[in-house]
Amino acid sequence: MKYAHPSSPVLAADHGREAAAGSRHRARTWRMLHLTGGYYLWFQFTVSFGKRVLGMPLYAVFLVPLPAVMALRLIGMASARSVRTVGAG
């Protein structure tokens, strides 16, 4: 069986593909981690301010923007997804 030399262009091209696939995998993992962490923080702020609203109504000032921000985020994600879907077709 014949083996390619380590400096062969065939091996270099193959390594390039592997590196690109690894980079895409890391980017996707980072995006999922960032998204999950953001939702976790949003949920924690909502719960902590929501529990305090009954005792101190001023906390409603901090609670009201949280659902509004989540709604804007979901609308933005939906519109970005629909643009990407239309562009792909």
SEPAZA-152245 format. One line per field, with one value per residue: residue number from 0; residue in three letters; chain; x, y, z of N, C-alpha, C, O, CB in turn. Coordinates in steps of 0.001 Angstrom, whole numbers. Glycine has a CB too. Example, Ala and Ser with C-alpha at 12.3 -4.5 7.8 and 13.67 -1.06 7.14 Angstrom:
2
k: (0, 1)
r: (Ala, Ser)
c: (A, A)
n_x: (13190, 12850)
n_y: (-5690, -2250)
n_z: (7800, 7080)
ca_x: (12300, 13670)
ca_y: (-4500, -1060)
ca_z: (7800, 7140)
c_x: (13200, 12900)
c_y: (-3300, 30)
c_z: (7800, 7870)
o_x: (14236, 13409)
o_y: (-3319, 1138)
o_z: (8465, 8039)
cb_x: (11308, 14084)
cb_y: (-4473, -598)
cb_z: (9046, 5725)
END
This chain:
89
k: (0, 1, 2, 3, 4, 5, 6, 7, 8, 9, 10, 11, 12, 13, 14, 15, 16, 17, 18, 19, 20, 21, 22, 23, 24, 25, 26, 27, 28, 29, 30, 31, 32, 33, 34, 35, 36, 37, 38, 39, 40, 41, 42, 43, 44, 45, 46, 47, 48, 49, 50, 51, 52, 53, 54, 55, 56, 57, 58, 59, 60, 61, 62, 63, 64, 65, 66, 67, 68, 69, 70, 71, 72, 73, 74, 75, 76, 77, 78, 79, 80, 81, 82, 83, 84, 85, 86, 87, 88)
r: (Met, Lys, Tyr, Ala, His, Pro, Ser, Ser, Pro, Val, Leu, Ala, Ala, Asp, His, Gly, Arg, Glu, Ala, Ala, Ala, Gly, Ser, Arg, His, Arg, Ala, Arg, Thr, Trp, Arg, Met, Leu, His, Leu, Thr, Gly, Gly, Tyr, Tyr, Leu, Trp, Phe, Gln, Phe, Thr, Val, Ser, Phe, Gly, Lys, Arg, Val, Leu, Gly, Met, Pro, Leu, Tyr, Ala, Val, Phe, Leu, Val, Pro, Leu, Pro, Ala, Val, Met, Ala, Leu, Arg, Leu, Ile, Gly, Met, Ala, Ser, Ala, Arg, Ser, Val, Arg, Thr, Val, Gly, Ala, Gly)
c: (A, A, A, A, A, A, A, A, A, A, A, A, A, A, A, A, A, A, A, A, A, A, A, A, A, A, A, A, A, A, A, A, A, A, A, A, A, A, A, A, A, A, A, A, A, A, A, A, A, A, A, A, A, A, A, A, A, A, A, A, A, A, A, A, A, A, A, A, A, A, A, A, A, A, A, A, A, A, A, A, A, A, A, A, A, A, A, A, A)
n_x: (841, 508, 1608, 852, 3093, 3900, 3912, 2284, -23, -2532, -2968, -2792, -5014, -7033, -6678, -7318, -10056, -10940, -10224, -11850, -14386, -14235, -14049, -16557, -18110, -17274, -18130, -20894, -21411, -20607, -22514, -24890, -24372, -24198, -26784, -28390, -27411, -28183, -31002, -31321, -30399, -32303, -34644, -34036, -33874, -36516, -37985, -36894, -37527, -40266, -41187, -40937, -42670, -45291, -44881, -43408, -44377, -42890, -40990, -42178, -41531, -39047, -39693, -41486, -40049, -38713, -40384, -41003, -38531, -37879, -39933, -39297, -36837, -37578, -39234, -37353, -35650, -37423, -38003, -35481, -35028, -37072, -36266, -33843, -34793, -36346, -34370, -32811, -34271)
n_y: (-1165, 2234, 5171, 8612, 11363, 13337, 16111, 16284, 17637, 16497, 15591, 18053, 19426, 17808, 18152, 20844, 20818, 19411, 21203, 23386, 22264, 21745, 24343, 25392, 23770, 24555, 27229, 26932, 25578, 27542, 29509, 28237, 27903, 30584, 31483, 29821, 30550, 33252, 33035, 31733, 33687, 35684, 34383, 34049, 36740, 37507, 35825, 36591, 39359, 39184, 37810, 39776, 41828, 41850, 42543, 44906, 47205, 48830, 47304, 46405, 48153, 47270, 44741, 44815, 45509, 43099, 40907, 42350, 42728, 40059, 39390, 41086, 39984, 37374, 37993, 39188, 36982, 35273, 36764, 36927, 34255, 33727, 35356, 34166, 31679, 32324, 33438, 31205, 29666)
n_z: (0, -767, 823, 1511, 1501, 4433, 3831, 1706, -717, -664, 1962, 3237, 2223, 3239, 5981, 6148, 5625, 7870, 9898, 9267, 9656, 12391, 13355, 12643, 14261, 16835, 16795, 16604, 18992, 20844, 20260, 21042, 23781, 24597, 23965, 25603, 28145, 28176, 28156, 30597, 32423, 31902, 32757, 35495, 36424, 35894, 37633, 40148, 40335, 39957, 42234, 44132, 43513, 44623, 47327, 47129, 45092, 43372, 42122, 39840, 37864, 37064, 36285, 34109, 31655, 31092, 29921, 27602, 26344, 25840, 24060, 21899, 21210, 20412, 18232, 16551, 16107, 14774, 12456, 11294, 10756, 8872, 6761, 6104, 5275, 3030, 1408, 868, -832)
ca_x: (0, 1305, 1202, 1195, 4099, 3239, 3753, 1500, -1188, -3745, -3122, -3021, -6406, -7871, -6558, -8051, -11483, -11179, -10125, -13048, -15505, -14067, -14344, -18012, -18641, -17021, -18982, -22267, -21446, -20557, -23799, -25868, -24047, -24546, -28240, -28906, -27063, -29033, -32348, -31233, -30347, -33610, -35572, -33697, -34308, -37977, -38444, -36516, -38322, -41678, -41499, -40910, -43652, -46429, -44488, -42907, -44857, -41909, -40252, -42858, -40790, -37970, -40246, -42183, -39194, -38208, -41153, -40915, -37250, -37970, -40794, -38516, -35817, -38229, -39663, -36142, -35188, -38367, -37862, -34195, -35207, -37890, -35446, -32873, -35516, -36717, -33150, -32252, -35129)
ca_y: (0, 3442, 6224, 9967, 12048, 14287, 17446, 16112, 18519, 15743, 15658, 19444, 19741, 17079, 18830, 22100, 20506, 19058, 22424, 24184, 21598, 21977, 25749, 25532, 23088, 25419, 28412, 26512, 25286, 28815, 30181, 27557, 28231, 31983, 31577, 29175, 31402, 34441, 32660, 31435, 34967, 36332, 33674, 34348, 38110, 37529, 35196, 37368, 40582, 38799, 37475, 40974, 42820, 41929, 43261, 46238, 47426, 49527, 46314, 46231, 48973, 46431, 43505, 45044, 45413, 41748, 40254, 43144, 42408, 38682, 39431, 41674, 39006, 36291, 38552, 39332, 35655, 34748, 37473, 36520, 32895, 33764, 35951, 33138, 30636, 32864, 33613, 29915, 29033)
ca_z: (0, -893, 1755, 1089, 2302, 5338, 3250, 490, -824, -333, 3411, 3613, 1905, 4168, 7274, 6035, 5778, 9269, 10689, 9001, 10318, 13821, 13620, 12594, 15437, 17991, 16682, 16922, 20418, 21545, 20072, 21889, 25164, 24788, 23924, 26804, 29276, 28124, 28604, 32023, 33135, 31749, 33631, 36884, 36717, 35904, 38872, 41334, 40392, 40061, 43626, 44974, 43073, 45539, 48534, 46775, 43721, 42541, 41342, 38552, 36899, 36561, 35739, 32832, 30463, 30815, 28848, 26368, 25708, 25313, 22872, 20804, 20812, 19665, 16946, 15741, 15692, 13788, 11182, 10715, 10236, 7660, 5702, 5716, 4563, 1728, 638, 487, -1838)
c_x: (896, 738, 1649, 2227, 3404, 3062, 2933, 311, -2487, -3990, -3406, -4474, -7342, -7844, -7328, -9544, -11813, -11152, -11363, -14265, -15426, -14406, -15854, -18643, -18456, -17919, -20425, -22414, -21451, -21891, -24867, -25626, -24481, -26070, -28856, -28618, -27908, -30446, -32368, -31219, -31676, -34620, -35296, -34113, -35827, -38512, -38121, -37305, -39798, -42083, -41616, -42010, -44808, -46086, -44045, -43264, -43865, -41074, -40916, -42162, -39658, -38491, -40849, -41255, -38740, -39047, -41094, -39626, -37282, -38840, -40037, -37459, -36431, -38716, -38463, -35621, -36100, -38199, -36539, -34293, -36013, -37121, -34449, -33572, -35881, -35483, -32570, -33025, -34951)
c_y: (1241, 4522, 7581, 10554, 13080, 15686, 17403, 17077, 17809, 15809, 17078, 19839, 19048, 17740, 20148, 21896, 20181, 20300, 23293, 23576, 21812, 23399, 25990, 24908, 23956, 26651, 28065, 26227, 26579, 29543, 29559, 27874, 29662, 32155, 30989, 30020, 32663, 34159, 32360, 32730, 35698, 35707, 34021, 35771, 38191, 36942, 36076, 38672, 40260, 38463, 38720, 41986, 42948, 42718, 44690, 46519, 48149, 48555, 46024, 47040, 48147, 45156, 43693, 44955, 43991, 40998, 41019, 42829, 41000, 38650, 40010, 40699, 37884, 36770, 38695, 37996, 35064, 35438, 37122, 35134, 32897, 34377, 34922, 32041, 31109, 32983, 32302, 29296, 29630)
c_z: (0, 38, 1230, 2045, 3197, 4771, 1959, 464, -472, 1164, 3873, 3352, 2880, 5549, 7262, 6208, 7223, 10152, 10492, 9689, 11824, 14201, 13603, 13827, 16681, 17959, 17052, 18410, 21226, 21432, 20958, 23366, 25491, 24851, 25192, 28038, 29327, 28595, 30100, 32842, 33063, 32700, 35097, 37274, 36800, 37202, 40081, 41438, 40562, 41485, 44499, 44639, 44060, 46800, 48264, 45313, 42801, 41700, 39992, 37469, 36276, 35893, 34350, 31624, 30116, 29779, 27521, 25616, 25116, 24057, 21677, 20293, 19976, 18300, 16014, 15246, 14622, 12445, 10523, 10110, 8948, 6498, 5194, 4894, 3161, 834, 135, -665, -3149)
o_x: (1916, -469, 2691, 2222, 2403, 2145, 2898, -305, -3442, -5117, -4182, -5091, -8338, -8880, -7927, -10219, -12838, -11973, -11869, -15087, -16451, -14990, -16375, -19600, -19373, -18418, -21092, -23420, -22210, -22355, -25665, -26578, -25063, -26580, -29746, -29492, -28307, -31025, -33330, -31940, -32127, -35367, -36233, -34656, -36366, -39413, -38976, -37711, -40512, -43193, -42328, -42250, -45267, -46915, -44281, -42536, -43996, -40514, -40283, -42190, -39349, -37818, -40729, -41652, -38416, -38473, -41129, -39633, -36772, -38513, -40127, -37219, -35871, -38622, -38544, -35197, -35627, -38245, -36477, -33703, -35689, -37305, -34231, -33002, -35734, -35540, -31911, -32477, -35599)
o_y: (1281, 4762, 7694, 10270, 13658, 16394, 18378, 17318, 18447, 16060, 17281, 20515, 19634, 17866, 20522, 22698, 20619, 20431, 23874, 24303, 22040, 23638, 26710, 25450, 24080, 27073, 28836, 26590, 26705, 30133, 30276, 28089, 29911, 32891, 31595, 30189, 33099, 34944, 32699, 32853, 36269, 36418, 34261, 35971, 38865, 37519, 36284, 39052, 40994, 38787, 38706, 42910, 44062, 43485, 45583, 46118, 48081, 48947, 45460, 46668, 48309, 44567, 42808, 44358, 43713, 40484, 40415, 42683, 40773, 37954, 39482, 40604, 37490, 36035, 38365, 37881, 34432, 34784, 37027, 34868, 32156, 33958, 34813, 31536, 30354, 32667, 32274, 28477, 29215)
o_z: (688, 45, 586, 3243, 2773, 5186, 1209, 1502, -29, 1591, 4807, 4176, 3305, 6202, 8270, 6854, 7746, 11059, 11452, 10246, 12467, 15258, 14454, 14380, 17492, 19002, 17741, 19021, 22187, 22407, 21563, 24117, 26546, 25697, 25787, 28888, 30408, 29345, 30790, 33832, 34056, 33373, 35858, 38360, 37677, 37809, 40942, 42537, 41245, 41908, 45503, 45416, 44312, 47290, 49078, 44405, 41578, 40677, 39100, 36295, 35095, 35047, 33502, 30623, 28961, 28819, 26448, 24393, 24019, 23096, 20569, 19090, 18953, 17317, 14831, 14096, 13678, 11403, 9297, 9063, 8019, 5355, 3988, 3927, 2201, -355, -903, -1402, -4110)
cb_x: (-962, 1329, 1789, -67, 5169, 4012, 5125, 1011, -1284, -3631, -1876, -2068, -6742, -7418, -5076, -7774, -11882, -10135, -8859, -13296, -15516, -12655, -13643, -18580, -17954, -15546, -18917, -22655, -20250, -19426, -24231, -25812, -22539, -23953, -28789, -28298, -25603, -29070, -32853, -29973, -29241, -34109, -35465, -32196, -33786, -38538, -37801, -35021, -38107, -41960, -40433, -39569, -44188, -46898, -43385, -41353, -46125, -40992, -40120, -44338, -40220, -37030, -41296, -42853, -37986, -38161, -42604, -40988, -36093, -38549, -42066, -37846, -35122, -39406, -40361, -35063, -35117, -39800, -37966, -33086, -35894, -39178, -34707, -32189, -36776, -37402, -32131, -32246, -36547)
cb_y: (-9, 3936, 5969, 10863, 12729, 14382, 18071, 14662, 19085, 14268, 15127, 20374, 19329, 15618, 19083, 22752, 19333, 18040, 23206, 24298, 20091, 21659, 26654, 24886, 21721, 25843, 28993, 25264, 24409, 29686, 30119, 26039, 28055, 32841, 30856, 27779, 31770, 34992, 31441, 30595, 35849, 36222, 32151, 34164, 39083, 36757, 33805, 37672, 41421, 37614, 36548, 41642, 42453, 40528, 42522, 46343, 48211, 50372, 45026, 46648, 50251, 46071, 42957, 46404, 46271, 40946, 40102, 44653, 42534, 37717, 40265, 42978, 38417, 35723, 39924, 40032, 34714, 34913, 38993, 36553, 32011, 34550, 37218, 32524, 30226, 34236, 34325, 28971, 29111)
cb_z: (1217, -2369, 3164, 1030, 1391, 6600, 2976, 374, -2224, -800, 4101, 2844, 464, 4260, 7619, 4699, 4874, 9754, 10314, 7488, 9990, 14243, 12582, 11320, 15627, 18033, 15252, 16107, 20818, 20993, 18601, 21656, 25420, 23654, 22682, 26966, 29216, 26722, 27819, 32321, 32565, 30289, 33408, 37109, 35647, 34701, 39039, 41306, 39132, 39164, 44195, 44849, 41693, 45918, 49224, 47006, 43771, 43418, 42137, 38655, 37586, 37692, 36675, 32847, 30657, 32099, 29277, 26685, 26726, 26389, 23153, 21265, 22055, 20468, 17146, 16534, 16898, 14282, 11390, 11775, 11276, 7909, 6213, 6979, 5338, 1886, 1463, 1676, -1468)
END
